[in-house]
Amino acid sequence: MAKLSWIALPVAILLVFGACGPSDGQEETQTNDDPEQVKQDVLADVWERVMQESEAEPKLPRDLETGDQYLTARVAANAEGYEVYYYLMDQPVPVDDPQLEDQAPYLIADAIVFDSAEGARAGVNYEPEMGTGQPADLGYGITGYMDAGAGNIHLVWHEGRWSFLVHQRNSEEAGDEMMQLARDIVEKLEQKRLPAPQEVGAGTFDMTGDGAAAHTLQWQAENVVYSVRSRDHLQLIDIVANMNE
């Protein structure tokens, strides 16, 4: 009996120390508390959901600047397209958690499937060439045209198959503010390449807007219209250009 007790003692000691060590669940919690890992998991989860549930090929961010915050998202996808709302949170929040419905999104990406390429082209907010308006030198050999009316000012220019529009309410400072924003966009586009639309693409930058829907890049790919929206106009260009690489 004594010999059996001595044999069992080391086993008991190992069991006690094993119970005191980190469990699998604790290790998983620690991993999931890493903002970078959470971000990669969310991006992969969103991509997989859209791939499985939508007939539109995913055109989604491959990476996002999140700092020390946690990325999460809400996803709606079906045969007619998809809509993804991205959020930055102070704590990890699961994808599609109900509490996200009351939060302001950081970025929105969506796709709409049309019956034809012609329908998709009409679904893009493309701005035609302006025959009138005050010319504006935006740099790099690009000229925009500014027009005012009904208390608003619009500045429009074109690069390749893309049209770009900046909107602001009319004021003494509005023209200079729009010119600076437009020149910043033109300079960014010298560094970054946006997706090549099948026929048309459109950038809309609303200086009166607020939140993720303020600025939009939208383009046609066959019978699908893709859109990405953000509150930061230059960051928006970076995100969409990176999707194109």
C-alpha positions as CSV (number, residue, x, y, z in Angstrom):
1,M,0.0,0.0,0.0
2,A,2.8,2.4,0.8
3,K,4.5,1.7,-2.5
4,L,1.3,2.6,-4.4
5,S,1.0,5.8,-2.5
6,W,4.5,6.9,-3.5
7,I,3.8,6.1,-7.1
8,A,0.6,8.0,-7.1
9,L,2.1,11.1,-5.5
10,P,4.1,12.4,-8.5
11,V,1.0,11.9,-10.7
12,A,-1.1,13.9,-8.2
13,I,1.5,16.7,-8.2
14,L,1.5,16.9,-12.0
15,L,-2.3,17.1,-12.0
16,V,-2.3,19.9,-9.5
17,F,0.3,22.0,-11.4
18,G,-1.4,21.2,-14.7
19,A,-4.7,22.6,-13.4
20,C,-2.9,25.8,-12.3
21,G,-1.4,26.4,-15.8
22,P,-3.2,28.4,-18.5
23,S,-6.1,26.6,-20.1
24,D,-6.8,26.5,-23.8
25,G,-9.6,29.0,-23.3
26,Q,-7.3,31.4,-21.5
27,E,-4.8,31.3,-24.3
28,E,-7.5,31.9,-26.9
29,T,-8.7,34.9,-24.9
30,Q,-5.2,36.4,-24.7
31,T,-4.9,35.9,-28.5
32,N,-8.2,37.5,-29.2
33,D,-7.2,40.5,-27.1
34,D,-4.6,41.4,-29.6
35,P,-6.0,44.2,-31.9
36,E,-3.9,43.1,-34.9
37,Q,-5.1,39.5,-34.7
38,V,-8.7,40.6,-34.1
39,K,-8.4,42.7,-37.2
40,Q,-7.1,39.9,-39.4
41,D,-9.8,37.5,-38.1
42,V,-12.6,40.1,-38.8
43,L,-11.3,40.8,-42.3
44,A,-11.1,37.1,-43.1
45,D,-14.6,36.4,-41.6
46,V,-16.2,39.2,-43.6
47,W,-14.5,38.0,-46.8
48,E,-15.7,34.4,-46.3
49,R,-19.3,35.5,-45.5
50,V,-19.5,37.6,-48.7
51,M,-17.9,34.9,-50.8
52,Q,-20.4,32.3,-49.6
53,E,-23.6,34.4,-49.6
54,S,-23.3,37.0,-52.4
55,E,-23.2,36.7,-56.2
56,A,-21.0,39.8,-56.3
57,E,-17.2,39.1,-56.2
58,P,-15.9,40.7,-53.0
59,K,-14.2,44.0,-53.4
60,L,-13.3,44.6,-49.7
61,P,-10.4,46.2,-47.7
62,R,-7.4,43.9,-47.4
63,D,-6.1,45.9,-44.4
64,L,-7.3,48.9,-42.3
65,E,-5.5,51.2,-40.0
66,T,-7.0,50.5,-36.5
67,G,-4.3,51.6,-34.1
68,D,-4.9,50.1,-30.7
69,Q,-8.7,49.8,-31.3
70,Y,-10.5,46.6,-32.3
71,L,-12.0,46.1,-35.7
72,T,-15.5,44.5,-36.1
73,A,-18.2,44.6,-38.6
74,R,-21.8,44.0,-39.6
75,V,-22.5,42.0,-42.8
76,A,-25.5,41.7,-45.0
77,A,-25.1,39.6,-48.2
78,N,-27.3,37.9,-50.7
79,A,-27.7,37.3,-54.4
80,E,-28.3,41.0,-55.0
81,G,-25.0,42.1,-53.5
82,Y,-23.6,42.9,-50.1
83,E,-23.2,45.7,-47.5
84,V,-20.5,45.7,-44.9
85,Y,-20.2,48.2,-42.0
86,Y,-16.8,48.3,-40.3
87,Y,-16.4,49.7,-36.8
88,L,-13.6,50.6,-34.4
89,M,-14.2,49.6,-30.8
90,D,-12.4,50.0,-27.5
91,Q,-13.0,46.3,-26.7
92,P,-13.3,43.2,-28.9
93,V,-16.9,42.8,-30.2
94,P,-18.0,39.9,-32.4
95,V,-19.0,40.4,-36.0
96,D,-22.8,41.1,-36.3
97,D,-23.2,41.8,-32.6
98,P,-26.5,43.6,-32.0
99,Q,-24.9,46.4,-30.1
100,L,-23.2,47.6,-33.4
101,E,-26.5,48.8,-34.7
102,D,-26.2,51.8,-32.4
103,Q,-22.6,52.6,-33.3
104,A,-21.3,54.9,-36.0
105,P,-19.4,53.0,-38.7
106,Y,-15.8,53.7,-39.6
107,L,-16.1,52.5,-43.2
108,I,-18.8,51.1,-45.4
109,A,-18.3,48.8,-48.4
110,D,-21.1,47.6,-50.6
111,A,-21.9,46.0,-54.0
112,I,-25.1,46.1,-56.0
113,V,-25.8,43.5,-58.7
114,F,-27.7,44.8,-61.7
115,D,-29.4,42.9,-64.5
116,S,-27.0,44.2,-67.1
117,A,-23.8,46.2,-67.5
118,E,-26.0,49.1,-68.9
119,G,-28.0,49.1,-65.6
120,A,-24.8,49.1,-63.6
121,R,-23.3,52.0,-65.6
122,A,-26.5,54.0,-64.9
123,G,-26.1,53.2,-61.2
124,V,-22.8,55.0,-60.9
125,N,-23.0,58.7,-59.9
126,Y,-20.8,59.7,-62.8
127,E,-20.5,63.5,-63.5
128,P,-20.5,64.5,-67.2
129,E,-18.0,66.9,-68.5
130,M,-19.0,70.5,-67.6
131,G,-19.2,72.9,-70.5
132,T,-19.4,75.9,-68.2
133,G,-18.0,77.1,-64.9
134,Q,-14.9,78.7,-63.6
135,P,-11.7,76.9,-64.5
136,A,-9.6,75.7,-61.5
137,D,-6.0,74.6,-61.8
138,L,-5.7,71.5,-59.7
139,G,-2.1,70.7,-60.5
140,Y,-0.4,68.0,-62.6
141,G,-2.0,69.4,-65.7
142,I,-5.6,68.8,-64.5
143,T,-8.3,71.4,-64.8
144,G,-11.5,71.4,-62.8
145,Y,-14.6,73.5,-63.2
146,M,-16.4,75.2,-60.4
147,D,-20.1,76.1,-60.5
148,A,-22.3,77.7,-57.8
149,G,-26.0,77.7,-57.4
150,A,-28.8,77.4,-54.8
151,G,-26.4,78.0,-52.0
152,N,-24.0,75.2,-53.0
153,I,-20.7,75.0,-54.9
154,H,-19.5,72.1,-57.0
155,L,-16.1,71.4,-58.4
156,V,-15.8,68.7,-61.0
157,W,-12.9,67.2,-62.9
158,H,-12.1,64.0,-64.8
159,E,-9.2,61.5,-64.8
160,G,-9.4,58.6,-67.2
161,R,-12.8,56.9,-66.8
162,W,-13.3,58.5,-63.4
163,S,-15.2,61.7,-62.6
164,F,-14.6,63.6,-59.3
165,L,-16.9,66.0,-57.6
166,V,-16.3,68.1,-54.5
167,H,-19.4,69.7,-52.8
168,Q,-19.5,72.5,-50.3
169,R,-22.0,75.1,-49.1
170,N,-21.5,78.5,-50.6
171,S,-19.5,80.9,-48.5
172,E,-16.5,83.3,-48.8
173,E,-14.1,80.6,-47.8
174,A,-15.7,77.7,-49.7
175,G,-13.9,78.2,-53.0
176,D,-10.4,78.1,-51.4
177,E,-11.3,75.2,-49.1
178,M,-12.6,73.1,-52.1
179,M,-9.6,73.9,-54.2
180,Q,-7.2,72.7,-51.4
181,L,-9.2,69.5,-50.9
182,A,-9.3,68.9,-54.7
183,R,-5.6,69.5,-55.0
184,D,-4.9,67.1,-52.2
185,I,-7.0,64.4,-53.9
186,V,-5.3,65.0,-57.3
187,E,-1.8,64.7,-55.6
188,K,-2.9,61.5,-53.8
189,L,-4.1,60.0,-57.1
190,E,-0.7,60.7,-58.6
191,Q,0.6,58.2,-56.0
192,K,-2.2,55.7,-55.9
193,R,-4.0,53.8,-58.6
194,L,-7.8,53.3,-58.3
195,P,-9.5,50.3,-59.9
196,A,-10.1,50.6,-63.6
197,P,-13.9,50.8,-64.2
198,Q,-15.4,48.9,-67.1
199,E,-16.9,52.1,-68.3
200,V,-17.2,54.7,-65.5
201,G,-16.2,55.4,-61.9
202,A,-17.1,58.3,-59.6
203,G,-15.5,60.0,-56.6
204,T,-17.9,62.2,-54.5
205,F,-16.4,64.2,-51.7
206,D,-19.0,66.1,-49.6
207,M,-17.4,68.7,-47.4
208,T,-20.8,69.2,-45.7
209,G,-21.1,65.5,-44.9
210,D,-20.5,63.8,-41.6
211,G,-19.5,60.2,-40.7
212,A,-18.6,57.3,-42.9
213,A,-20.9,58.3,-45.7
214,A,-19.3,61.7,-46.3
215,H,-16.9,60.6,-49.1
216,T,-17.5,57.9,-51.7
217,L,-15.6,56.0,-54.4
218,Q,-17.9,54.1,-56.7
219,W,-17.1,52.1,-59.9
220,Q,-18.6,49.7,-62.4
221,A,-17.4,46.1,-63.0
222,E,-19.6,44.4,-65.6
223,N,-23.1,44.3,-64.0
224,V,-21.9,45.2,-60.5
225,V,-21.4,48.6,-58.9
226,Y,-19.0,48.7,-56.0
227,S,-18.9,51.5,-53.5
228,V,-16.6,52.3,-50.5
229,R,-17.4,55.2,-48.1
230,S,-15.3,56.9,-45.4
231,R,-15.1,60.0,-43.4
232,D,-11.5,60.6,-44.5
233,H,-11.1,61.4,-48.2
234,L,-7.4,60.6,-48.5
235,Q,-7.6,57.4,-46.4
236,L,-10.5,56.3,-48.6
237,I,-8.3,56.6,-51.7
238,D,-5.6,54.6,-49.9
239,I,-8.0,51.8,-49.0
240,V,-9.6,51.5,-52.4
241,A,-6.2,51.6,-54.2
242,N,-4.9,48.9,-51.9
243,M,-7.9,46.7,-52.8
244,N,-6.7,47.1,-56.4
245,E,-3.1,45.9,-55.9
